[in-house]
Structures are given as structure tokens and as C-alpha cells.
Amino acid sequence: MGPQSPQSNRVGELRPDAQLVESVRLGDTQAFAELYERYKRGVYEYCFRLLRDRDNAADATQNAFLKMFKGISELKSTAGFKVWMFTIARNEVFQHLRRSRSNGLPDEDDFWETESPQEAYLQQEQTELVQRALGELKPEYREVLLLLEYEQLSYAEIAAVTGATLSSVESRIFKARKALAKKLKPYFK
């Protein structure tokens, strides 16, 4: 076994995003594959929760990664890769939502496929209620809750992803939580 190149690392160690971004800029397809593997699930879930359709979420995810690959040389700060990646995904989602509205396509009512064990039925039912209520929020409110709760982004990172001010993000989160609580109140007394 030969010496490791400067781009590689010990088995099991994860290279930081900034290092992977720099490697992708130099044409390292393995680094792109690592970024893809690291973020594909989170980006897909984010897209799916906003679009509520598996095929559309898969398309948005694929388009987001293609745009990331094509535009990675334009990323100013390699340290901000995660925010930048979710910003691209957000743009793909909202572009799809705009197209859907202009085409008059209805939203699907089903949010999750359910295949839970019988003893977990109550928990599954509660999860579905929350997901359904979340799906009924306006996209800009649903989006901030998803980024906060599922992607664990800070308010500042959410502001960067959405292009909104910090105070606007705080307001959206407050309003989204209030609307969600009101919608769920009859079910969780």
C-alpha cells in the first residue's frame, strides 16, 4: 500500500466540507461523491417535506446537486457550504412550487407512507397529525420550521438560506409555531 495523497485521509475520518469543496474545485470527483453522500439525505428530506411528493423531491434534490457542482467555483466561503447547499435546494423547491401553482396542479394529501408495527400505531398517528398540520402551513412558515427542527440550522443560517432578515426569520418561526400549536390543540389536550 502506497503513501496517502494530501487529499486523502485515514480510514474512517471525515474530511471537513471546506476541504472537500476545494478538492471538488480541483476536479476531484471522489470529493463530490463524499459531499453528495454527506448531504443527499438531508437535502432530499428538506425537499420532500416542503414539496410533499417523493418524485418532485428527488428531482429537486438532483437539480440542486447538479447546480452545486456547476457553481461550486463561485462559492465565496467554503466554510458556508451547508448553508449554500440548502439555499440551492430551497430555490429548486420554490421554483417547483411556483410552476405547480401556475399549472394549477393540486397538492397531494398524503405526506408519509405508513408501515409501522401495530404497537406503534398511536405514535404513528400522532406523527401523521403533526406532519399533516405542518404540511398545511404556508411554504415560508413550513420551511423555517423544517430548517430549524430537522436540519438543526441556527436562526442566522436560516436567514442566509432563505435570504430573509434575522428578525423576519424569528417572526416566521414564531408565527409558524403558533399556527401549528393552534392546529394541533384539539388533538393534544
Sequence and secondary structure as in RCSB ss.txt:
>XXXX:A:sequence
MGPQSPQSNRVGELRPDAQLVESVRLGDTQAFAELYERYKRGVYEYCFRLLRDRDNAADATQNAFLKMFKGISEL
KSTAGFKVWMFTIARNEVFQHLRRSRSNGLPDEDDFWETESPQEAYLQQEQTELVQRALGELKPEYREVLLLLEY
EQLSYAEIAAVTGATLSSVESRIFKARKALAKKLKPYFK
>XXXX:A:secstr
     TT   TT    HHHHHHHHHTT HHHHHHHHHHHHHHHHHHHHHHH  HHHHHHHHHHHHHHHHHHGGG 
S GGGHHHHHHHHHHHHHHHHHHHHHHHT    S        GGGHHHHHHHHHHHHHHHHS HHHHHHHIIIII
S   HHHHHHHHT  HHHHHHHHHHHHHHHHHHHTTT  
